[in-house]
Amino acid sequence: FVSSLLVTSDDALWVGHLRGASRFDGTTWETWDAAGGLPADRVHALLQTRDGALWVGTEHGLVRRQAERVTLFTRDDGLASDTVSVLFEDSRGILWAGNGVTTEGGLSAWDGATWRTYDTTTGLVHPMVNAILEDREGVLWFGTGFAARGGVSLYDGAQWTALTREDGLAGDKVRSLFQDAGGVMWVGSEYDGIARATGQGWQVLDMRSGLSGMEIKALLQTPEGDLWLGTER
């Protein structure tokens, strides 16, 4: 169960998995788990912020490791949920922590001093957050949803707007987000393929268009411009 991969500024590879977070320095492996200070063995997300801190999202809290100091954040500290499965640092230095694992969901923003939380009453189209991306214009995209409900919540720093299947997305549960080299946005769904922004709306691609599967789990573009899409098949 490998959930996340991260290369840190010291060129070490971190792997988040079912039994902790393992670090590979090119020669040896070292694993950090609950016995070593994590709140839970199962790691859902990894991120290194620009200040050099390592953040580890687990099902029982979010951990920040900076130098030799380890800090645990939970709902008691202001997190929307103890479970953190997606982490993202935006261009303004705000850390975003989302929960797309448990149905309570939750989205939290850390400004370096305090947590601010968001839910369906304050901007999210659905409480469960599965993916986070910032586009070239600085707008934050939050892919949300569970089962047949959800959509994309967009935040420009002042206002929230929503995109759903009614607006042209492939499906309401959003699984992945990507902006390609040409600036085109792609929104992958859990069950219904992927939607590509055309400038006049959205073009939906599915297995009839050539996709290997309908759940778009991951996207990557090569330097040559080829776009690779990972699906459940």
ABEGO torsion letter per residue (X at the ends): XBABBBBBAAGBBBBBBAAEBBBBAGABBBBBBAAAGBABABBABBBBBAAGBBBBBBAAEBBBBBEABBBBBBAAAGBABABBABBBBBAAGBBBBBBAABAAEEBBBBAGABBBBBBAAAGBABABBABBBBBAAGBBBBBBEBEABEEBBBBAGABBBBBBAAAGBABABBABBBBBAAGBBBBBBAAAEBBBBAGAEBBBBBAAAGBABABBABBBBBAAGBBBBBBAX
